Amino acid sequence: LSMMRYATFLEMYARLDMEYRRGVGRGKLTKLVNQILEHREGFLDRERCLKCVDAGMRKEVLERVKNVKNGSEEAGPRVFILIYPRVVDRLGEMLGNYQNMVIRQDR
């Protein structure tokens, strides 16, 4: 279940990045940023925040989202760039652990 949360975040981030690179309008990008923020998994919620994201990073990302909403910052992957590498690393670690567990069970 935990791996799924990280994978879902990365999938949504990749879509935001793809749309940004395609040059879609600000409205669409803002909508994608809000979808990540307001997803039912609560990637940045106070209680359910992804474990690899510390309070300082969370605060900075939430500030960037606020700036996107009020128009003082461009919507796009940059909003979440602080947490992206940590999420990728954590998911890779979790997948590696899962793979090792499966290999041990097959022996």
N, C-alpha and C positions, 0 to 999 in steps of 0.2 A: 504494500500500500504506500509506504513512504517513497519507494522508488518512483511510483506512478506520479506522485506530487511533483517531484523534481523533473521528471520527463515531461509532464504537462506544462510546467513553467517554461522549459526549454522549447517545446513545440510552439507555444504562444509567442515567445521571444523571437524565434526564427521567422514566424509569420510577420511579426512587426518589422523585423529587419528586411525581409523580402519586399514587403510593400513600400518601405522607405526607399529602398534601392530602385524600385520601379517608378518612384516619383509620384505616388498617389497624393491626393490632397491632404491638407492639414486636418480636416474633419475626420477622415477615415483613420488617420494615424492616431488622433486623439481618442477615437473610439477604441482602437486596439490597445492603447495604453490603459484606458479605463477598464477594459475587459480583463487585462492581467491583474490590475489592482483589485477589482471587485469580484474576481473569480471565487466560486464557492469553496475552493481549497484554502483561501485566505493566505496566500503566499507571503503577504506583508502584514497580516493582522497582528495585533499585540499578543494574543494568546497562541495563535497557530502559525506564526511566522516560520519560514524555513529555518531549520536549525543552524545552517551554515551562515546565516545572515546575522551579524551582530547588531546591537542597538544603534550604533553610530551609522552603520551602512543603511539600516532601515530608515533612520531619520533623514538622511541625505536623499534617498530615493523618494521618500514621501514628499519631501520639499520640492524635488524636481517635478513630481506629478502635479503638485499644487501649482507650480509655475507654468506647467503646460496648460492646466485648466484656466488660469487667468491670462494666458497668452504671452507671458514674458519669457517662455522657453519653447524651443521647437520640439514638437512631438516626434519621437523616433526611438531607435534602440539605445541612444545615449542616456535616456532616462534611467534605464536599468543596467547600464554597463558596469556599475560598481559591483553588482551581485552576480552578474553573468558568469565570470570565471570561477567563482566559488561554487555555484550551482553545478557547473560542468565538472569540476573536480570531485565534488561530493557524489554526483551520480556515477561517475566513472569508478570511484572507490566502492560504491554500493554494488555496482554491476560486477566488479571484480570479485568481491566477497561472495556474491551469489554464484558466480561461475565456479569458484573454488569449492563451494558447498556441493554443487551439482556433480563436480568431478569426484569429490570424495564419496558421494553416495553411489556413484557408478562403479567404484572399485570393489 
